[in-house]
Structure formats: structure tokens, C-alpha cells
């Protein structure tokens, strides 16, 4: 599959194709998708495809600060997935007769330019992906629990996070429809993987519960997120503001743990994907 415009295409023709694509509701209602696609297409046409990295797109398209860390924030991958789906929808309905096809392969940020025959071949791959996706969404829920910003936290906060993650792991393991990766194993291996997808593949979990906390004197703010690791989607989150004392520490942890356990056990894999944050 080519990664630059073939000889029968020129920049103006591709720009005109972008204008047609942007009339589709998936794009006309989303400035981010329009900026994303415009940026990667223009960079490719001007010979800068090698610069299309996650960090660059975060700064140039999403206006993230220079200290943006792609390893901790998967927002670029989320929007890239949205862009691929929007292009797929466009070329299967309103753009079904278009001769110029713009696509972006999964896992990459460099667009490809195809003719209609190439697109038909690509459609077979897309159908295969949809079948695999449906299968993935019916597999059993397997959770890993990891503390967020663990190494940057002070000692009281690290202790609190460790205890809470351990308790969540133990509680979820009691739910028959859920499998849980050992907390100590997941925590010890997390530093060896820079990408969430790689870690989830290595340990074979498909959902992550990320637990973060800010702890000051007897006040604590706990942020819990549930992430679908297959598609980098945050599917649930909640912030708990707690007043913690020596006498109610276990009660606070029990309350947080109960909410998370209820949330996880109330949903099957097929309806997890329908939840909004």
C-alpha cells in the first residue's frame, strides 16, 4: 500500500477530495477530525511524513503543551481511531463512488492515497477487522489494577494507593464473571512497557483500572478510571473526595472499593462499550 500520492494524483486533487470528505457529518461536526486529517495529509504531500509522530500531532493538532507525554496520555490514539472510523463510514456511503481514496492504516499516522480498486481490496481488510472487533467485545472481562503517578507520589499516598489497589483486586476476584491479574505482578511489570497495549497483550488483560490519589493531611482526592485497553477508551471514571482519619481509613477504602466492584460487575463486555464517561 503506497504511503505517498501516486503519479496520477496531485495536491490539488487531494485537497478537493478533502473538501468533499469534510461535508460528511462525521467531519463537519468535528473540528478535531478535520484538523487531524488536514495536518497529516498536508505533511505527507510536502514530504514530511516521517515527522508524523504521536507527540507532533498532540502539539500541532490538539494544541497540547510541550511537556505532553504520549506514554501517559493516549488522546492522540483515541482521535486517530475516530478518524479511521469516520473515513471508513464516508467511503462506504456518500463517498462510495469517489475515485480518490484517503485512508490511514491502523497503528500509523501517515495517510495513504488509493484508487478505487485499491480501496475495494482495503475494504476486505476492514471487514475482517470488524469481525475481529466483534469477537473481542464478547471475550471475558479481564482486569488489571495499576496506581497512577505512583513513583511521583509521597510515601503516605503510595501506601494508600497500594492498599486500595490490593483491596480492589481482591474484591473483583470474588466476582465470577471477572478475571483479575495479580496486582503485584501488574505493578512490577508496568515499568517494563512504555505502551499500554503492549502491557495488556503481555499480561492478557483487556480492561485497566487506574487509581490515582492526591493526599494532604487528612484529605484525599481519589480518581478512578476504567479503560478499555483494546481501543484506548476511557469508559468510566469517578472522583472521590474523602476526609480520612485513623478511625475511618478502612471504611473509606471499603466504600470506594464497593463502588468500583458494583460498576465492574454490573456490565458485560458487550455493554461496557456502550457506557459514557
C-alpha positions in Angstrom: 0.0 0.0 0.0 1.6 3.4 -1.0 2.4 6.0 1.6 2.6 8.9 -0.8 0.4 10.2 -3.6 0.8 8.1 -6.8 1.7 9.8 -10.1 -1.9 10.2 -11.3 -2.8 12.3 -8.2 -1.7 15.8 -7.4 -2.0 18.0 -4.4 -5.0 20.0 -5.7 -7.0 16.8 -6.4 -6.3 15.5 -2.9 -7.3 18.9 -1.4 -10.6 18.8 -3.4 -11.2 15.3 -2.1 -10.7 16.6 1.5 -13.3 19.2 0.9 -15.8 16.5 -0.2 -14.9 14.4 2.8 -15.5 17.3 5.2 -19.1 17.6 4.1 -19.8 14.3 5.8 -21.5 14.8 9.3 -18.7 12.8 11.0 -16.3 15.6 9.9 -18.5 18.7 9.6 -19.4 18.3 13.3 -15.8 17.7 14.5 -13.1 20.4 14.1 -10.6 18.0 15.7 -11.1 15.4 13.0 -10.8 18.0 10.2 -7.6 19.4 11.7 -6.2 16.0 12.2 -6.8 14.8 8.7 -5.8 18.1 7.1 -2.5 18.1 9.0 -1.4 14.5 8.2 -2.4 14.9 4.6 -0.5 18.2 4.1 2.6 16.9 5.9 2.6 13.8 3.7 2.2 15.8 0.5 5.0 18.1 1.4 7.4 15.2 2.1 7.3 15.4 5.9 5.6 12.0 6.5 8.5 10.9 8.7 7.5 13.7 11.2 4.0 12.4 11.8 4.5 11.1 15.3 2.1 10.9 18.2 3.9 13.8 20.0 3.9 16.1 17.0 0.2 15.6 16.3 -0.5 16.2 20.0 1.2 19.6 19.8 0.2 20.7 16.3 -3.3 19.4 16.1 -4.6 19.1 19.6 -2.6 22.1 21.0 -1.1 20.1 23.8 1.8 21.6 25.9 5.4 20.8 25.1 5.6 18.6 28.2 2.9 16.3 26.7 3.7 12.6 27.4 2.2 10.1 24.9 3.0 7.2 27.3 0.7 8.6 29.9 -2.0 10.2 27.7 -3.5 8.3 24.8 -5.6 11.1 23.4 -3.9 11.1 20.0 -4.6 7.4 19.6 -8.2 7.9 20.6 -8.7 10.6 17.9 -6.8 8.6 15.3 -9.3 5.7 15.9 -12.2 8.1 15.5 -10.6 9.4 12.2 -10.2 5.9 10.8 -13.8 5.0 11.6 -15.1 8.3 10.1 -13.1 7.7 6.8 -14.5 4.2 6.7 -18.1 5.4 7.1 -17.6 8.1 4.5 -16.2 5.8 1.8 -18.9 3.2 2.4 -21.9 5.6 1.9 -21.6 9.1 0.5 -18.1 8.5 -1.0 -18.8 5.1 -2.4 -18.2 6.4 -6.0 -15.2 8.7 -5.3 -12.1 7.8 -7.3 -9.6 9.3 -4.8 -9.4 7.4 -1.6 -7.7 8.8 1.5 -7.1 6.3 4.3 -4.9 5.9 7.4 -3.7 2.4 8.3 -4.3 1.2 11.8 -1.4 1.9 14.1 0.0 4.6 11.9 -0.4 8.3 11.4 0.7 8.6 7.8 -2.2 8.7 5.4 -2.3 6.6 2.2 -3.8 7.7 -1.2 -5.5 5.0 -3.2 -7.6 4.5 -6.3 -11.0 2.7 -6.2 -9.6 -0.8 -6.9 -7.1 -0.4 -4.0 -10.0 0.7 -1.8 -12.0 -2.4 -2.6 -9.1 -4.5 -1.5 -8.7 -2.4 1.6 -12.4 -2.9 2.4 -11.9 -6.6 2.7 -9.3 -5.9 5.4 -11.8 -3.6 7.1 -14.5 -6.2 7.2 -12.0 -8.7 8.7 -11.2 -6.1 11.4 -14.9 -5.6 12.2 -15.3 -9.4 12.7 -12.3 -9.5 15.0 -13.6 -6.5 16.9 -17.0 -8.1 17.5 -15.2 -11.2 18.7 -13.0 -9.2 21.1 -16.0 -7.4 22.6 -17.6 -10.7 23.6 -14.5 -12.1 25.4 -14.5 -12.3 29.2 -13.6 -9.3 31.2 -10.0 -9.4 32.5 -8.9 -6.6 34.7 -5.6 -5.3 35.8 -5.3 -2.6 38.6 -2.5 -0.1 38.5 -1.7 3.0 40.5 -1.4 6.3 38.5 1.6 8.6 39.1 2.8 6.1 41.7 6.5 6.9 41.7 5.9 10.7 41.9 3.7 10.4 45.0 4.8 10.8 48.5 5.1 7.9 50.9 1.6 8.2 52.6 0.0 8.4 49.1 1.9 5.4 47.8 0.9 3.4 50.8 -2.8 4.5 50.4 -2.7 3.6 46.6 -1.1 0.2 47.3 -3.6 -0.7 49.9 -6.6 0.5 47.8 -5.3 -1.3 44.6 -4.8 -4.5 46.6 -8.3 -4.3 48.0 -9.9 -3.6 44.6 -8.0 -6.6 43.1 -9.2 -8.8 45.9 -12.8 -7.7 45.7 -13.0 -8.1 41.9 -11.5 -11.6 42.1 -14.6 -12.6 44.0 -16.9 -11.8 41.0 -17.4 -14.9 39.0 -17.7 -13.2 35.6 -14.5 -11.3 36.0 -10.8 -12.4 35.9 -8.2 -10.3 37.7 -4.4 -10.1 37.0 -2.3 -10.2 40.2 -1.8 -6.6 41.4 1.8 -7.2 42.4 2.6 -8.8 39.0 0.9 -6.0 37.0 2.7 -3.3 39.1 6.1 -4.9 38.8 5.8 -5.3 35.0 4.3 -1.9 34.2 7.7 -0.1 34.2 9.0 -2.5 31.5 6.4 -1.5 29.0 6.0 2.1 27.6 2.8 1.3 25.8 -0.5 0.2 27.4 -1.4 -2.1 24.5 1.9 -4.0 24.9 1.4 -4.4 28.6 -2.2 -5.6 28.2 -1.0 -8.1 25.5 1.8 -9.4 27.6 -0.4 -9.9 30.7 -3.6 -10.7 28.7 -5.9 -8.3 30.3 -8.5 -6.2 28.3 -9.5 -3.6 30.9 -7.5 -1.5 33.2 -8.5 0.2 36.4 -6.2 3.1 37.0 -6.2 4.5 40.6 -4.7 7.9 41.3 -4.8 10.0 44.6 -3.8 13.3 46.0 -3.3 13.2 49.7 -2.8 16.1 52.0 -3.1 15.9 55.8 -6.4 14.1 56.4 -7.9 15.0 53.0 -7.7 12.7 50.0 -9.0 13.0 46.4 -9.1 9.6 44.6 -9.6 9.4 40.9 -10.6 6.1 39.4 -10.7 5.3 35.7 -11.7 2.2 33.8 -10.0 1.9 30.4 -10.8 -0.5 27.6 -7.3 -1.4 26.5 -8.3 -2.8 23.1 -9.4 0.6 21.8 -7.8 3.0 24.3 -11.2 4.2 25.5 -11.9 5.5 29.0 -15.3 4.0 29.6 -15.9 5.1 33.2 -14.4 7.4 35.8 -15.2 8.9 39.2 -13.6 11.2 41.7 -13.9 10.5 45.4 -13.3 13.4 47.9 -12.6 11.9 51.3 -11.8 13.0 54.8 -9.5 10.3 56.2 -8.7 9.7 59.8 -7.1 6.7 61.6 -10.5 5.6 62.7 -12.3 5.7 59.2 -9.5 4.7 56.8 -10.8 1.2 56.3 -14.3 2.5 55.9 -13.3 4.9 53.2 -11.4 2.2 51.3 -14.3 -0.2 51.6 -16.7 2.4 50.2 -14.5 3.2 47.2 -13.9 -0.5 46.5 -17.6 -1.3 46.7 -18.5 1.4 44.1 -15.9 0.0 41.7 -16.8 -3.6 42.2 -20.5 -2.8 41.6 -19.6 -0.8 38.4 -17.5 -3.6 37.0 -19.8 -6.5 37.9 -23.0 -4.7 36.5 -21.8 -4.8 32.9 -20.9 -7.5 30.5 -18.2 -7.0 27.7 -20.9 -6.2 25.2 -22.5 -3.3 27.1 -19.2 -2.0 28.6 -18.6 -0.4 25.2 -21.9 1.5 25.3 -21.1 3.3 28.6 -20.3 7.0 28.5 -18.0 8.7 30.9 
